[in-house]
Amino acid sequence: MRKWIGLAIVASLLLTVACSTASCPMDTKVTCNYDFFDAATGDASVLFDTLTVTIRKPMTFYIYTKEGKNDSVLRVRSTALVDSGYKETKTVVNADTILLNSLANGGSMNIQMSNNGPVDTLVLHYKKILLPDTMYVFHEGYSHVETPECGVYRFHNVKDVKATDRCIDRVEIVNPKVDYQKEYNVRIYFNTSAE
């Protein structure tokens, strides 16, 4: 029995040492980091309004219809339904997903980037301003491996950012590399006159 207890202690120590020798980062959340500036002064600023950010993502649905049967709506294609006589119709709709909800008195925001395409369409909804601003963040994703023990991360390079001008004066890329280092990537210059 003592032999088994001794082996268990040695094995747990070896596992602890093996896990601690890998220098994996503790916080591996990859976000594009935006900080807010006043367009008139050029200084860092707190946003004048409460902000909610949504992203517009295309979602594909498959609708299956057959006379005398209830319609089926699925997110994945079903060859079994087609084989059993259902008519298939593919439709793509833009669905809004909330990424940031009701940020008040904020000077920055951190938004995860999409892995589904080369552009993220961010819609900035203001509480005091009726119409939102839309930002188009063009990026290129790539795989990053720190060490095999840490796994694979998805990093991005910001190529371009464009925005409407309801409350946004201009946007500027300050660091195109989006990783888990938490450095600011994009500056958003807001018009304080929109208050």
Backbone as a chain_set.jsonl record, in Angstrom:
{"seq": "MRKWIGLAIVASLLLTVACSTASCPMDTKVTCNYDFFDAATGDASVLFDTLTVTIRKPMTFYIYTKEGKNDSVLRVRSTALVDSGYKETKTVVNADTILLNSLANGGSMNIQMSNNGPVDTLVLHYKKILLPDTMYVFHEGYSHVETPECGVYRFHNVKDVKATDRCIDRVEIVNPKVDYQKEYNVRIYFNTSAE", "coords": {"N": [[0.819, -1.186, 0.0], [1.948, 1.241, 0.837], [3.768, 1.526, -1.157], [2.165, 2.117, -3.4], [1.018, 4.538, -2.619], [3.292, 6.106, -2.473], [4.092, 6.044, -5.185], [1.897, 7.396, -6.295], [2.221, 9.94, -5.184], [4.686, 10.72, -6.305], [3.961, 10.663, -9.038], [2.007, 12.701, -9.103], [3.579, 14.904, -8.428], [5.323, 14.963, -10.629], [3.471, 15.513, -12.667], [2.632, 18.064, -11.855], [5.027, 19.526, -12.087], [5.472, 19.177, -14.836], [3.257, 20.519, -15.916], [3.703, 23.095, -15.008], [6.014, 23.904, -16.28], [5.482, 24.693, -18.856], [5.094, 27.769, -20.442], [2.498, 29.053, -20.632], [0.237, 31.669, -21.44], [-1.778, 33.348, -18.981], [-4.209, 34.777, -19.368], [-5.911, 34.395, -22.153], [-7.707, 35.552, -23.853], [-8.584, 36.797, -26.898], [-8.943, 39.928, -28.094], [-10.058, 42.761, -29.994], [-9.014, 45.897, -29.237], [-10.392, 48.947, -28.445], [-9.96, 52.403, -27.991], [-11.289, 55.492, -26.729], [-11.491, 58.799, -28.018], [-11.592, 62.379, -27.95], [-12.702, 64.177, -30.66], [-12.354, 66.9, -31.137], [-10.344, 67.853, -29.366], [-8.41, 65.886, -29.404], [-7.685, 64.39, -27.263], [-7.647, 61.614, -24.913], [-10.775, 60.259, -23.963], [-13.906, 60.052, -22.158], [-16.78, 58.365, -23.122], [-19.628, 60.167, -24.204], [-22.151, 59.126, -23.945], [-24.385, 56.321, -23.31], [-23.444, 53.177, -24.462], [-24.153, 50.532, -26.684], [-23.025, 47.701, -28.352], [-23.456, 45.877, -31.258], [-23.036, 43.042, -33.429], [-23.296, 42.31, -36.811], [-24.121, 39.361, -38.145], [-24.122, 37.04, -40.779], [-26.476, 34.432, -41.02], [-27.177, 31.131, -41.903], [-30.023, 29.355, -42.87], [-31.996, 26.426, -43.349], [-34.933, 25.604, -44.893], [-37.479, 23.285, -44.836], [-40.077, 21.936, -46.658], [-43.139, 20.181, -47.097], [-46.019, 18.943, -48.563], [-48.85, 18.605, -46.521], [-47.371, 18.185, -44.256], [-45.687, 19.534, -41.346], [-43.624, 22.44, -41.588], [-40.049, 22.444, -41.456], [-37.364, 24.072, -39.936], [-33.988, 24.369, -40.085], [-30.578, 24.71, -38.906], [-28.551, 23.308, -40.085], [-27.907, 21.485, -43.07], [-30.149, 18.961, -44.258], [-29.949, 16.004, -45.717], [-31.448, 13.771, -45.452], [-34.121, 14.604, -45.107], [-34.574, 15.76, -47.614], [-34.266, 13.499, -49.212], [-36.522, 12.166, -48.385], [-38.554, 13.468, -49.628], [-39.047, 16.16, -49.031], [-39.054, 19.631, -49.872], [-36.304, 21.736, -50.248], [-35.242, 24.899, -49.11], [-32.853, 27.331, -49.098], [-31.855, 29.949, -46.987], [-30.425, 33.093, -46.13], [-29.943, 35.158, -43.422], [-29.361, 38.3, -41.802], [-28.316, 38.487, -38.593], [-28.398, 40.183, -35.516], [-26.068, 40.264, -32.913], [-25.471, 40.896, -29.549], [-22.564, 42.369, -28.408], [-21.49, 44.094, -26.575], [-23.009, 45.492, -23.856], [-24.768, 48.25, -22.891], [-22.642, 50.141, -22.042], [-21.569, 52.546, -19.894], [-20.165, 55.742, -19.294], [-17.687, 55.029, -20.345], [-14.296, 54.612, -21.448], [-13.127, 53.002, -23.212], [-13.332, 49.937, -25.161], [-13.486, 46.378, -25.5], [-13.553, 44.04, -27.949], [-14.33, 40.873, -29.193], [-13.072, 39.296, -32.146], [-14.426, 38.157, -35.255], [-14.196, 34.887, -36.644], [-15.215, 34.161, -39.012], [-15.083, 35.576, -41.413], [-13.621, 38.167, -43.543], [-14.345, 40.694, -42.63], [-15.7, 42.525, -39.917], [-18.805, 43.715, -38.977], [-19.65, 46.148, -37.017], [-22.141, 47.554, -35.039], [-22.823, 50.513, -33.501], [-24.8, 51.485, -31.005], [-26.408, 54.213, -29.599], [-27.652, 55.69, -26.577], [-28.756, 58.287, -26.329], [-28.736, 59.265, -28.907], [-30.533, 58.857, -31.865], [-29.984, 57.412, -34.33], [-27.713, 54.778, -35.142], [-24.093, 54.321, -35.326], [-22.047, 52.694, -37.753], [-19.37, 50.493, -37.897], [-16.846, 49.171, -39.926], [-14.665, 46.643, -39.729], [-11.929, 45.543, -41.161], [-10.121, 42.608, -41.443], [-7.536, 40.104, -41.063], [-7.28, 36.797, -40.22], [-5.176, 34.499, -38.402], [-3.501, 31.48, -37.378], [-1.927, 30.965, -34.235], [0.691, 29.542, -32.423], [1.886, 29.214, -29.287], [3.277, 27.356, -27.591], [3.279, 23.8, -28.025], [1.949, 22.687, -25.819], [0.29, 24.71, -24.955], [-1.665, 25.092, -26.837], [-3.627, 26.235, -29.714], [-4.086, 29.546, -30.821], [-6.203, 32.116, -32.13], [-5.158, 34.732, -33.851], [-5.277, 38.11, -35.19], [-4.821, 40.45, -37.892], [-5.456, 43.794, -38.242], [-6.615, 45.313, -41.059], [-7.96, 47.511, -42.166], [-10.199, 50.132, -41.148], [-13.394, 51.398, -41.298], [-15.961, 53.864, -40.85], [-19.28, 55.092, -40.202], [-20.527, 58.506, -39.873], [-22.105, 59.617, -37.772], [-21.819, 60.021, -34.942], [-19.197, 59.477, -34.792], [-16.137, 60.869, -35.609], [-13.71, 60.13, -36.814], [-11.67, 57.174, -37.372], [-8.779, 55.364, -36.3], [-6.102, 53.222, -36.889], [-3.924, 52.027, -34.52], [-2.385, 49.938, -33.673], [-2.024, 47.221, -35.503], [-1.907, 44.483, -34.88], [-3.786, 42.038, -33.433], [-4.022, 40.397, -30.517], [-3.509, 38.531, -27.467], [-2.322, 40.394, -25.853], [-3.436, 42.74, -24.943], [-3.069, 45.355, -25.875], [-3.955, 48.584, -27.192], [-5.742, 48.733, -30.225], [-7.324, 50.191, -32.049], [-8.249, 53.571, -32.397], [-11.051, 55.511, -31.628], [-12.437, 58.434, -32.614], [-14.66, 60.555, -31.254], [-17.295, 62.86, -31.935], [-17.884, 65.384, -29.776], [-19.811, 67.221, -30.034], [-22.054, 65.898, -30.685], [-23.499, 65.416, -28.454]], "CA": [[0.0, 0.0, 0.0], [2.848, 2.392, 0.887], [4.39, 1.64, -2.483], [1.191, 2.774, -4.282], [0.898, 5.926, -2.17], [4.535, 6.761, -2.9], [4.02, 6.228, -6.629], [0.897, 8.423, -6.57], [2.815, 11.232, -4.845], [5.692, 11.009, -7.328], [3.258, 10.962, -10.288], [1.372, 14.021, -9.015], [4.648, 15.903, -8.493], [5.768, 15.037, -12.018], [2.439, 16.218, -13.425], [2.68, 19.468, -11.464], [6.216, 20.102, -12.704], [5.273, 19.182, -16.287], [2.294, 21.561, -16.259], [4.189, 24.426, -14.697], [7.142, 24.273, -17.113], [4.975, 25.383, -20.046], [4.845, 29.177, -20.111], [1.251, 29.452, -21.289], [-0.33, 32.883, -20.858], [-2.932, 33.118, -18.112], [-5.407, 35.341, -19.991], [-5.72, 34.193, -23.588], [-8.853, 36.087, -24.593], [-8.108, 37.648, -27.979], [-9.931, 40.969, -28.402], [-9.633, 44.005, -30.615], [-9.186, 46.878, -28.169], [-10.697, 50.279, -28.959], [-10.044, 53.444, -26.975], [-12.104, 56.609, -27.177], [-10.852, 60.099, -28.009], [-12.389, 63.538, -28.32], [-12.26, 64.606, -31.987], [-11.996, 68.315, -31.113], [-9.087, 68.094, -28.642], [-7.447, 64.812, -29.642], [-7.352, 63.775, -25.979], [-8.43, 60.458, -24.476], [-12.055, 60.783, -23.499], [-14.973, 59.155, -21.731], [-17.887, 58.51, -24.061], [-20.686, 61.061, -23.733], [-23.444, 58.455, -23.97], [-24.381, 54.885, -23.039], [-23.152, 52.511, -25.74], [-24.351, 49.098, -26.881], [-22.421, 47.303, -29.629], [-23.899, 44.602, -31.819], [-22.357, 42.645, -34.656], [-24.211, 41.742, -37.783], [-23.566, 38.111, -38.663], [-25.034, 36.279, -41.634], [-26.792, 33.089, -40.538], [-27.818, 30.317, -42.929], [-31.083, 28.455, -42.42], [-32.577, 25.545, -44.366], [-36.362, 25.423, -44.652], [-37.958, 22.066, -45.508], [-41.544, 21.917, -46.762], [-43.739, 19.03, -47.771], [-47.475, 19.061, -48.447], [-49.443, 17.778, -45.477], [-46.428, 18.063, -43.126], [-45.208, 20.796, -40.785], [-42.327, 22.895, -42.087], [-38.899, 22.322, -40.555], [-36.303, 25.057, -40.141], [-32.768, 23.834, -39.47], [-29.335, 25.45, -39.144], [-27.68, 22.467, -40.904], [-28.605, 20.859, -44.191], [-30.577, 17.59, -43.995], [-30.178, 15.224, -46.934], [-32.491, 12.78, -45.149], [-35.423, 15.215, -45.404], [-34.668, 15.891, -49.082], [-34.482, 12.143, -49.727], [-37.879, 11.716, -48.06], [-39.543, 14.216, -50.401], [-39.184, 17.561, -48.625], [-38.422, 20.645, -50.714], [-35.348, 22.5, -49.453], [-34.977, 26.283, -49.475], [-31.768, 27.895, -48.289], [-31.991, 31.389, -46.801], [-29.406, 33.721, -45.294], [-30.444, 36.367, -42.774], [-28.409, 38.982, -40.931], [-28.78, 38.49, -37.209], [-27.584, 41.008, -34.636], [-25.661, 39.675, -31.652], [-24.931, 41.922, -28.656], [-21.201, 42.118, -27.943], [-21.251, 44.987, -25.445], [-24.345, 45.951, -23.49], [-24.965, 49.416, -22.012], [-21.42, 50.697, -21.47], [-21.774, 53.938, -19.48], [-18.945, 56.423, -18.84], [-16.556, 54.202, -20.755], [-13.242, 55.215, -22.249], [-12.599, 51.991, -24.129], [-14.102, 48.697, -25.255], [-12.739, 45.219, -26.001], [-14.507, 43.255, -28.725], [-13.756, 39.706, -29.868], [-13.195, 39.35, -33.597], [-15.051, 37.002, -35.882], [-13.341, 34.009, -37.445], [-16.015, 33.716, -40.153], [-14.889, 36.316, -42.645], [-12.587, 39.201, -43.508], [-14.82, 41.975, -42.12], [-16.693, 42.535, -38.85], [-19.68, 44.875, -39.07], [-20.049, 46.525, -35.663], [-23.139, 48.619, -34.998], [-22.735, 51.218, -32.231], [-26.101, 52.067, -30.663], [-26.309, 55.2, -28.526], [-28.907, 55.869, -25.852], [-29.292, 59.624, -26.579], [-28.759, 59.533, -30.35], [-31.474, 57.92, -32.461], [-29.383, 56.537, -35.334], [-26.419, 54.226, -34.729], [-22.951, 54.336, -36.24], [-21.603, 51.37, -38.176], [-17.935, 50.382, -38.168], [-16.436, 47.999, -40.69], [-13.298, 46.321, -39.333], [-11.383, 44.563, -42.107], [-9.027, 41.927, -40.754], [-7.071, 38.811, -41.569], [-6.987, 35.923, -39.094], [-4.165, 33.457, -38.583], [-3.281, 30.642, -36.198], [-0.698, 31.231, -33.491], [1.016, 28.504, -31.447], [2.911, 29.64, -28.328], [3.954, 26.072, -27.428], [2.269, 22.755, -28.244], [1.183, 22.455, -24.597], [-0.667, 25.801, -24.751], [-2.735, 25.035, -27.827], [-3.618, 27.163, -30.844], [-4.882, 30.758, -30.658], [-6.549, 32.783, -33.381], [-4.78, 36.138, -33.85], [-5.761, 38.84, -36.36], [-4.209, 41.706, -38.297], [-6.457, 44.75, -38.717], [-6.167, 45.873, -42.332], [-8.597, 48.814, -42.395], [-11.418, 50.381, -40.385], [-14.211, 52.485, -41.841], [-17.099, 54.104, -39.971], [-20.209, 56.172, -40.527], [-20.122, 59.717, -39.158], [-23.155, 60.241, -36.957], [-21.126, 60.48, -33.736], [-17.768, 59.204, -34.984], [-15.453, 61.779, -36.522], [-12.765, 59.319, -37.59], [-11.059, 56.041, -36.672], [-7.359, 55.274, -36.618], [-5.437, 51.996, -36.436], [-2.675, 52.346, -33.819], [-1.631, 48.688, -33.579], [-2.844, 46.281, -36.276], [-1.822, 43.101, -34.401], [-4.77, 41.719, -32.402], [-3.623, 39.184, -29.816], [-3.946, 38.583, -26.074], [-1.456, 41.317, -25.108], [-4.306, 43.811, -24.424], [-2.686, 46.687, -26.347], [-5.015, 49.204, -27.987], [-5.602, 48.519, -31.655], [-8.035, 51.203, -32.834], [-8.761, 54.754, -31.701], [-12.284, 56.067, -32.167], [-12.57, 59.854, -32.276], [-16.073, 60.911, -31.217], [-17.683, 64.271, -31.921], [-18.587, 65.728, -28.542], [-20.949, 68.061, -30.4], [-23.231, 65.029, -30.874], [-24.187, 65.263, -27.161]], "C": [[0.869, 1.258, 0.0], [3.503, 2.63, -0.467], [3.47, 2.4, -3.423], [1.027, 4.242, -3.906], [2.13, 6.718, -2.609], [4.534, 7.024, -4.393], [3.016, 7.322, -7.005], [1.452, 9.818, -6.284], [3.84, 11.649, -5.897], [5.012, 11.386, -8.647], [2.621, 12.345, -10.24], [2.416, 15.127, -9.041], [5.16, 16.068, -9.914], [4.757, 15.773, -12.884], [2.453, 17.707, -13.111], [3.863, 20.161, -12.116], [6.033, 20.2, -14.209], [4.318, 20.293, -16.696], [2.856, 22.945, -16.02], [5.366, 24.835, -15.567], [6.694, 24.945, -18.4], [4.626, 26.813, -19.654], [3.621, 29.679, -20.874], [0.726, 30.724, -20.638], [-1.569, 32.566, -20.038], [-4.233, 33.595, -18.759], [-5.221, 35.299, -21.497], [-6.917, 34.663, -24.413], [-8.346, 37.086, -25.633], [-9.215, 38.636, -28.338], [-9.264, 42.109, -29.155], [-9.987, 45.098, -29.611], [-9.293, 48.287, -28.757], [-10.632, 51.267, -27.797], [-10.656, 54.687, -27.592], [-11.352, 57.925, -27.012], [-11.849, 61.174, -28.411], [-11.846, 64.06, -29.648], [-11.773, 66.05, -31.975], [-10.627, 68.546, -30.477], [-8.008, 67.06, -28.956], [-7.04, 64.08, -28.384], [-8.198, 62.53, -25.736], [-9.678, 60.974, -23.781], [-12.955, 59.671, -22.994], [-16.146, 59.421, -22.657], [-19.028, 59.296, -23.433], [-22.032, 60.364, -23.56], [-23.277, 56.995, -23.548], [-24.32, 54.157, -24.376], [-23.463, 51.022, -25.659], [-23.809, 48.761, -28.267], [-22.964, 45.941, -30.028], [-23.061, 44.3, -33.053], [-23.383, 41.988, -35.556], [-23.536, 40.522, -38.411], [-24.568, 37.448, -39.598], [-25.229, 34.872, -41.087], [-27.565, 32.353, -41.631], [-28.834, 29.384, -42.284], [-31.565, 27.639, -43.617], [-34.035, 25.286, -43.98], [-36.82, 24.231, -45.486], [-39.476, 22.051, -45.463], [-41.989, 20.68, -47.532], [-45.235, 19.118, -47.51], [-48.004, 18.076, -47.403], [-48.563, 17.596, -44.251], [-46.079, 19.455, -42.606], [-43.85, 21.148, -41.379], [-41.259, 22.689, -41.011], [-37.882, 23.375, -40.934], [-35.093, 24.576, -39.367], [-31.577, 24.735, -39.783], [-28.363, 24.652, -40.007], [-28.53, 21.772, -41.965], [-28.934, 19.405, -43.86], [-30.858, 16.875, -45.317], [-31.272, 14.177, -46.707], [-33.882, 13.344, -45.448], [-35.623, 15.374, -46.909], [-34.96, 14.529, -49.698], [-35.892, 11.637, -49.452], [-38.961, 12.607, -48.694], [-39.774, 15.656, -49.99], [-38.474, 18.472, -49.635], [-37.543, 21.504, -49.813], [-35.196, 23.908, -50.004], [-33.919, 26.816, -48.518], [-31.971, 29.405, -48.196], [-30.906, 31.892, -45.866], [-29.997, 35.004, -44.735], [-29.325, 36.977, -41.932], [-29.006, 39.06, -39.542], [-27.831, 39.348, -36.375], [-27.323, 40.277, -33.326], [-25.042, 40.772, -30.8], [-23.551, 41.497, -28.167], [-20.858, 42.931, -26.711], [-22.583, 45.626, -25.104], [-24.284, 47.092, -22.484], [-23.699, 49.857, -21.291], [-21.677, 52.17, -21.16], [-20.465, 54.495, -18.935], [-17.694, 55.621, -19.187], [-15.562, 54.973, -21.6], [-12.635, 54.24, -23.241], [-13.563, 50.815, -24.182], [-13.212, 47.628, -25.865], [-13.74, 44.282, -26.656], [-13.781, 42.075, -29.376], [-14.013, 39.807, -31.367], [-13.77, 38.048, -34.127], [-14.013, 36.186, -36.642], [-14.017, 33.616, -38.749], [-15.761, 34.459, -41.447], [-13.886, 37.436, -42.473], [-13.049, 40.55, -42.965], [-15.845, 41.746, -41.006], [-17.492, 43.824, -38.995], [-20.225, 45.156, -37.676], [-21.034, 47.682, -35.738], [-23.114, 49.212, -33.595], [-24.05, 51.953, -31.99], [-25.909, 52.987, -29.465], [-27.662, 55.343, -27.851], [-29.561, 57.213, -26.196], [-29.464, 59.942, -28.059], [-29.594, 58.449, -31.018], [-30.802, 56.919, -33.401], [-28.021, 56.03, -34.888], [-25.316, 54.554, -35.733], [-22.613, 52.898, -36.582], [-20.111, 51.434, -38.474], [-17.673, 49.075, -38.902], [-14.96, 47.755, -40.395], [-12.816, 45.187, -40.244], [-10.15, 43.93, -41.467], [-8.705, 40.607, -41.433], [-6.678, 37.973, -40.363], [-5.91, 34.905, -39.431], [-3.986, 32.696, -37.268], [-1.943, 30.974, -35.568], [-0.512, 30.127, -32.452], [2.159, 29.02, -30.586], [3.85, 28.461, -28.066], [2.884, 25.005, -27.672], [1.392, 22.499, -27.019], [0.08, 23.501, -24.416], [-1.831, 25.748, -25.727], [-2.591, 26.112, -28.896], [-4.546, 28.336, -30.537], [-5.148, 31.348, -32.033], [-6.248, 34.269, -33.222], [-5.298, 36.775, -35.135], [-4.85, 40.028, -36.636], [-5.319, 42.596, -38.822], [-5.889, 45.417, -39.96], [-6.702, 47.284, -42.556], [-9.823, 48.915, -41.492], [-12.125, 51.573, -41.008], [-15.426, 52.641, -40.931], [-18.001, 55.185, -40.54], [-19.918, 57.341, -39.592], [-21.245, 60.398, -38.381], [-22.56, 60.817, -35.672], [-19.619, 60.282, -33.842], [-17.205, 60.188, -36.001], [-14.511, 61.008, -37.438], [-12.283, 58.155, -36.728], [-9.624, 55.913, -37.16], [-6.803, 53.969, -36.065], [-4.115, 52.393, -35.79], [-1.79, 51.116, -33.651], [-2.437, 47.617, -34.307], [-2.858, 44.852, -35.741], [-2.783, 42.888, -33.23], [-4.395, 40.371, -31.796], [-4.103, 39.285, -28.376], [-3.07, 39.51, -25.227], [-2.202, 42.516, -24.54], [-3.832, 45.221, -24.795], [-3.83, 47.25, -27.179], [-4.71, 49.05, -29.464], [-6.181, 49.664, -32.478], [-8.451, 52.356, -31.921], [-10.02, 55.223, -32.417], [-12.385, 57.506, -31.675], [-14.036, 60.232, -32.395], [-16.234, 62.431, -31.257], [-18.424, 64.543, -30.624], [-19.774, 66.617, -28.834], [-22.197, 67.23, -30.628], [-24.011, 64.863, -29.592], [-25.555, 65.89, -27.173]], "O": [[0.591, 2.217, -0.721], [3.757, 3.766, -0.869], [3.941, 3.251, -4.178], [0.908, 5.097, -4.783], [2.019, 7.858, -3.06], [4.928, 8.105, -4.831], [3.261, 8.091, -7.935], [1.197, 10.762, -7.032], [3.857, 12.802, -6.329], [5.442, 12.331, -9.309], [2.682, 13.088, -11.219], [2.171, 16.187, -9.616], [5.406, 17.189, -10.359], [5.138, 16.569, -13.742], [2.3, 18.528, -14.015], [3.722, 21.265, -12.642], [6.403, 21.211, -14.806], [4.538, 20.948, -17.715], [2.526, 23.879, -16.749], [5.702, 26.019, -15.599], [7.465, 25.704, -18.987], [3.943, 27.042, -18.655], [3.711, 30.619, -21.664], [0.762, 30.85, -19.414], [-2.316, 31.64, -20.352], [-5.245, 32.896, -18.705], [-4.454, 36.085, -22.052], [-7.111, 34.215, -25.543], [-7.748, 38.103, -25.281], [-10.279, 38.249, -28.819], [-8.077, 42.386, -28.981], [-11.138, 45.205, -29.187], [-8.402, 48.75, -29.468], [-11.188, 51.002, -26.731], [-10.564, 54.918, -28.798], [-10.669, 58.146, -26.012], [-12.82, 60.91, -29.12], [-10.656, 64.355, -29.753], [-10.866, 66.394, -32.732], [-9.835, 69.341, -30.983], [-6.82, 67.335, -28.788], [-6.145, 63.235, -28.422], [-9.302, 62.395, -26.264], [-9.645, 61.997, -23.097], [-12.792, 58.505, -23.352], [-16.468, 60.574, -22.944], [-19.351, 59.104, -22.261], [-22.973, 60.983, -23.064], [-22.156, 56.498, -23.444], [-25.056, 54.485, -25.306], [-23.09, 50.342, -24.703], [-24.101, 49.457, -29.24], [-22.936, 44.986, -29.252], [-22.455, 45.194, -33.643], [-24.226, 41.212, -35.107], [-22.527, 40.635, -39.107], [-25.741, 37.309, -39.249], [-24.262, 34.199, -40.731], [-28.502, 32.902, -42.212], [-28.547, 28.714, -41.292], [-31.543, 28.111, -44.754], [-34.325, 24.81, -42.882], [-36.577, 24.175, -46.692], [-40.086, 22.139, -44.398], [-41.33, 20.209, -48.459], [-45.667, 19.34, -46.379], [-47.66, 16.894, -47.4], [-48.963, 16.924, -43.301], [-46.165, 20.437, -43.342], [-43.029, 20.27, -41.642], [-41.542, 22.754, -39.814], [-37.571, 23.555, -42.111], [-35.151, 24.394, -38.151], [-31.566, 25.435, -40.795], [-27.451, 25.226, -40.6], [-29.717, 21.513, -41.765], [-28.123, 18.696, -43.263], [-31.883, 17.115, -45.955], [-31.939, 13.751, -47.649], [-34.732, 12.634, -45.985], [-36.72, 15.146, -47.419], [-35.795, 14.412, -50.594], [-36.407, 10.79, -50.181], [-40.136, 12.512, -48.34], [-40.637, 16.318, -50.566], [-37.426, 18.119, -50.177], [-37.975, 21.947, -48.749], [-35.04, 24.098, -51.21], [-34.071, 26.758, -47.298], [-32.229, 30.064, -49.203], [-30.514, 31.202, -44.924], [-30.495, 35.843, -45.487], [-28.458, 36.27, -41.419], [-30.077, 39.634, -39.344], [-26.612, 39.251, -36.512], [-28.242, 39.738, -32.708], [-24.177, 41.507, -31.277], [-23.382, 40.421, -27.593], [-20.036, 42.515, -25.895], [-23.219, 46.236, -25.963], [-23.806, 46.919, -21.363], [-23.681, 49.939, -20.063], [-21.97, 52.953, -22.064], [-19.744, 53.813, -18.207], [-16.755, 55.553, -18.394], [-15.928, 55.867, -22.363], [-11.744, 54.594, -24.013], [-14.482, 50.703, -23.37], [-12.305, 47.924, -26.642], [-14.661, 43.788, -26.005], [-12.752, 42.251, -30.028], [-15.038, 40.334, -31.8], [-13.618, 36.986, -33.524], [-13.069, 36.736, -37.211], [-13.466, 32.827, -39.517], [-16.197, 33.997, -42.502], [-13.355, 37.636, -41.38], [-12.238, 41.468, -42.846], [-16.732, 40.901, -41.122], [-16.915, 44.904, -39.121], [-21.148, 44.485, -37.212], [-20.786, 48.674, -36.424], [-23.353, 48.508, -32.614], [-24.371, 52.919, -32.683], [-25.328, 52.599, -28.452], [-28.7, 55.141, -28.481], [-30.782, 57.282, -26.342], [-30.264, 60.807, -28.417], [-29.39, 57.261, -30.768], [-31.023, 55.714, -33.284], [-27.246, 56.791, -34.309], [-25.585, 55.008, -36.845], [-22.864, 51.989, -35.791], [-19.646, 52.31, -39.203], [-18.204, 48.022, -38.549], [-14.106, 48.56, -40.765], [-13.237, 44.038, -40.112], [-9.249, 44.631, -41.006], [-9.469, 40.077, -42.24], [-5.835, 38.389, -39.568], [-5.75, 34.5, -40.583], [-4.284, 33.211, -36.191], [-0.956, 31.229, -36.259], [-1.431, 29.813, -31.696], [3.265, 29.24, -31.079], [5.057, 28.552, -28.288], [1.694, 25.291, -27.534], [0.224, 22.135, -27.158], [-0.946, 23.219, -23.798], [-2.887, 26.318, -25.453], [-1.576, 26.805, -28.974], [-5.66, 28.142, -30.049], [-4.403, 31.103, -32.982], [-6.985, 34.987, -32.546], [-5.708, 36.074, -36.06], [-4.192, 40.545, -35.734], [-6.044, 42.212, -39.74], [-4.813, 46.014, -39.919], [-5.993, 48.149, -43.069], [-10.412, 47.9, -41.119], [-11.524, 52.627, -41.219], [-15.872, 51.674, -40.313], [-17.552, 56.075, -41.262], [-19.158, 57.199, -38.634], [-21.32, 61.627, -38.343], [-22.783, 61.986, -35.358], [-18.856, 60.857, -33.066], [-17.725, 60.323, -37.108], [-14.504, 61.194, -38.655], [-12.464, 58.153, -35.51], [-9.295, 56.301, -38.281], [-7.014, 53.65, -34.895], [-3.276, 53.024, -36.432], [-0.574, 51.243, -33.503], [-3.444, 47.148, -33.777], [-3.738, 44.076, -36.112], [-2.616, 43.483, -32.166], [-4.442, 39.339, -32.466], [-5.02, 40.056, -28.09], [-3.083, 39.412, -24.0], [-1.642, 43.246, -23.722], [-4.162, 46.182, -24.1], [-4.585, 46.5, -27.797], [-3.571, 49.215, -29.9], [-5.6, 50.063, -33.487], [-8.943, 52.139, -30.813], [-10.056, 55.322, -33.643], [-12.415, 57.762, -30.471], [-14.597, 60.234, -33.49], [-15.431, 63.178, -30.698], [-19.496, 63.98, -30.401], [-20.658, 66.766, -27.99], [-23.291, 67.781, -30.753], [-25.074, 64.243, -29.6], [-26.262, 65.848, -26.166]]}, "num_chains": 1, "name": "protein.A"}
